Amino acid sequence: MSYNLIKTLHILSMVLLFGTGLGSAFYKWMADCSRVIAHIAVTNKHVVLADWIFTTPCVIFQPLSGLMMIYIAGWPLSDRWIVASLILYTLAGICWLPVLYLQIRMQKMSELALQESRDLSPDYWRLTTMWFWLGVPAFASMVLVVALMVFKHLPGVGS
């Protein structure tokens, strides 16, 4: 596989990862703000589904394709921008894994509340807060990874 083909797939995967993550976060947040349980339940269902269909494959493909490009280009893994990218990507993953768990829990909680025609519990809203705050460092980390991927150096450090 050529470097340019891998790079193209890597960029498309990154766009899909960002788009799905940001879109899912926006629509979940808007559904939660509506306080309409039917809307919240269906949105949570779709957010979980989008993570399985789009986010998970991209999360797996990103480091594999990145390492393939590093190998083909002959860059040392010890380059600062590569080390920083891997650390930031790992941080995003450490935040994302509990987010997956929280989304599945919130999906089940909102579906049960809808079936039982009752309000969402305070636990749901506590999990929503945790979900939001785990997303902040994950998203910020990914923005920095993209910047490092594009510029291939740390700001103020050179190459």
Secondary structure, 3 states (H helix, E strand, C coil): CCHHHHHHHHHHHHHHHHHHHHHHHHHHHHHHHHCCHHHHHHHHHHHHHHHHHHHHHHHHHHHHHHHHHHHHHCCCCCCHHHHHHHHHHHHHHHHHHHHHHHHHHHHHHHHHHHHCCCCCCHHHHHHHHHHHHHHHHHHHHHHHHHHHHHHCCECCCEC
